[in-house]
């Protein structure tokens, strides 16, 4: 019985360790949020709300400037960005 309990504790702790690792998708979300915050202006992304209350759409920085200047979508985040984020944050 003690061996069973010990085995279950070890299995449970290995799942906890696996769950602590942040996924690439989670990092993409963080990088997008940081990019939008860094923009600081109105309408960073097409889906952002304009001051008038509607979506920014073609009036967004993403649509008007360089699409990589502001990260708005997961597809804008490269594997290099993810790696740099992991390295910088010890993940």
VENFENPE-V560092 format. One line per field, one symbol per residue. ss: DSSP state (~ for helix, > for strand, _ for the rest). phi: phi as a letter, one per 20 degrees, with the letter a starting at -180 (. if undefined). psi: psi as a letter, one per 20 degrees, with the letter a starting at -180 (. if undefined). A space follows every 50 residues. Layout:
# VENFENPE-V560092
ss: ???
phi: ???
psi: ???
This chain:
# VENFENPE-V560092
ss: _~~~~~~~~~~~~~~~~~~~___~~~~~~~~~~~~~~~~_________>_ ____>_~~~_~~~~_________~~~__~~~~~~~~~~~__
phi: .ffffffffffffffffffffeegfffgfffffffffffmeemfcgefef geoefflfeffgeedefefcedcgffeeffffffffffdmd
psi: ghhgggghgggghhhgghhhpprhhhhggghgghgghhgiaqlhqhiqpr hiiaqhcijqhghhbpiihpphqhiiprhgggggggghjk.
